[in-house]
Amino acid sequence: MEVSLTDTVFRLFLACLFGAGLGWEREKKGRSAGLRTHMLVCMGAALIMLISFHIQATMREVKAVDTIRIAAGVVTGIGFLGAGTIIKTPENAKGLTTAASIWISSAIGLAIGSGYLAGAGIAMVFSVSVLYLLKKVEG
């Protein structure tokens, strides 16, 4: 499936916007991975998914092309990026929520890149709710 230029621009813009929505909360709290990081992670994941579709569309005659591995690489790679935000001390661990928000940001980006906009939108609403609303409930 080849993705049009208009669709590409829309999906990357939406990923940037959704990434900003997740990163804003982290930015306000002064976390190491904030607005720009989340925007780039989400948009990068969307682009990687779009690249996957592009490869599939341009190499139809090659049967051994497994484009889903590209998305799997994003999930693994983001784990390393998220792990870098976690700081462990004898008393506690900091950065776990930031690591999780980076991970969901990449998943939302993959959903947007694949055209699964309903899933991306629902995940975005739930993620922002978790970050903003549940913090008030935690106390």
C-alpha positions as CSV (number, residue, x, y, z in Angstrom):
1,M,0.0,0.0,0.0
2,E,1.5,3.3,-1.1
3,V,0.7,6.3,1.1
4,S,0.0,9.6,-0.7
5,L,2.0,12.7,0.0
6,T,-1.1,14.3,1.6
7,D,-1.6,11.3,3.9
8,T,2.1,11.3,4.8
9,V,2.0,15.0,5.8
10,F,-1.2,14.5,7.7
11,R,0.0,11.5,9.6
12,L,3.4,13.0,10.5
13,F,1.7,16.3,11.6
14,L,-0.8,14.3,13.7
15,A,2.0,12.3,15.3
16,C,3.8,15.5,16.1
17,L,0.7,16.9,17.7
18,F,-0.1,13.8,19.7
19,G,3.6,13.6,20.8
20,A,3.3,17.2,22.0
21,G,0.2,16.3,24.0
22,L,2.0,13.6,25.9
23,G,5.3,15.5,26.2
24,W,3.7,18.7,27.6
25,E,2.8,17.1,30.9
26,R,6.4,15.8,31.3
27,E,7.8,19.2,30.3
28,K,5.7,21.0,32.9
29,K,7.1,18.7,35.5
30,G,10.7,19.4,34.3
31,R,11.4,15.8,33.3
32,S,14.4,14.9,31.1
33,A,12.1,13.6,28.3
34,G,9.7,16.4,27.7
35,L,7.8,18.1,24.9
36,R,10.4,17.8,22.1
37,T,11.5,14.3,22.9
38,H,7.9,13.0,22.8
39,M,7.2,14.8,19.6
40,L,10.2,13.4,18.0
41,V,9.6,9.9,19.3
42,C,6.0,9.8,18.1
43,M,6.8,11.4,14.7
44,G,9.8,9.1,14.3
45,A,7.7,6.0,15.0
46,A,5.1,7.2,12.5
47,L,7.7,7.8,9.9
48,I,9.2,4.3,10.4
49,M,5.8,2.8,9.9
50,L,5.3,4.8,6.7
51,I,8.8,3.6,5.6
52,S,7.6,0.1,6.2
53,F,4.6,0.7,3.9
54,H,6.8,2.3,1.3
55,I,9.2,-0.6,1.2
56,Q,6.3,-3.0,0.9
57,A,4.8,-1.0,-2.0
58,T,8.1,-0.6,-3.9
59,M,9.3,-4.2,-3.4
60,R,6.1,-6.2,-4.2
61,E,7.9,-8.7,-6.3
62,V,10.3,-9.6,-3.4
63,K,8.5,-12.3,-1.3
64,A,11.0,-12.3,1.6
65,V,10.4,-8.7,2.7
66,D,9.1,-8.7,6.2
67,T,8.2,-5.0,6.9
68,I,6.6,-5.6,10.3
69,R,10.1,-6.2,11.7
70,I,10.7,-2.5,11.3
71,A,7.9,-1.7,13.7
72,A,9.2,-4.4,16.1
73,G,12.6,-2.6,16.1
74,V,10.9,0.6,17.2
75,V,9.4,-1.2,20.2
76,T,12.8,-2.6,21.2
77,G,14.7,0.6,20.5
78,I,12.4,2.8,22.5
79,G,12.9,0.4,25.5
80,F,16.5,1.5,25.5
81,L,15.6,5.2,25.2
82,G,13.1,4.9,28.1
83,A,15.6,3.0,30.2
84,G,17.9,6.0,30.0
85,T,15.3,8.1,31.7
86,I,15.1,5.9,34.8
87,I,17.2,6.8,37.8
88,K,17.4,4.2,40.6
89,T,18.4,5.2,44.1
90,P,18.3,3.1,47.2
91,E,15.1,4.8,48.3
92,N,13.1,4.7,45.0
93,A,13.2,4.8,41.2
94,K,12.5,8.0,39.3
95,G,11.6,8.3,35.6
96,L,9.3,5.3,35.3
97,T,6.4,7.3,34.1
98,T,8.5,9.2,31.7
99,A,9.8,6.0,30.3
100,A,6.3,4.7,29.9
101,S,5.1,7.9,28.2
102,I,8.0,7.6,25.7
103,W,7.0,4.0,25.0
104,I,3.3,4.8,24.5
105,S,4.3,7.8,22.4
106,S,6.1,5.5,20.0
107,A,3.1,3.1,19.9
108,I,0.8,6.0,19.1
109,G,3.2,7.0,16.3
110,L,3.2,3.5,14.9
111,A,-0.6,3.5,14.9
112,I,-0.7,6.9,13.2
113,G,1.9,5.8,10.6
114,S,-0.1,2.6,9.9
115,G,-3.3,4.6,9.4
116,Y,-4.9,3.3,12.5
117,L,-6.1,6.7,13.6
118,A,-9.0,5.6,15.8
119,G,-6.6,3.5,17.9
120,A,-4.1,6.3,18.1
121,G,-6.8,8.8,19.1
122,I,-8.2,6.5,21.8
123,A,-4.7,5.7,23.1
124,M,-3.9,9.4,23.2
125,V,-7.0,10.3,25.2
126,F,-6.4,7.5,27.7
127,S,-2.7,8.3,28.0
128,V,-3.3,12.0,28.6
129,S,-6.0,11.1,31.1
130,V,-3.5,8.8,32.9
131,L,-0.8,11.5,33.0
132,Y,-3.0,14.5,34.0
133,L,-6.0,13.1,35.9
134,L,-4.5,10.2,37.8
135,K,-1.8,12.4,39.2
136,K,-4.5,14.3,41.0
137,V,-6.0,11.1,42.3
138,E,-2.6,9.8,43.6
139,G,-2.3,12.8,45.8
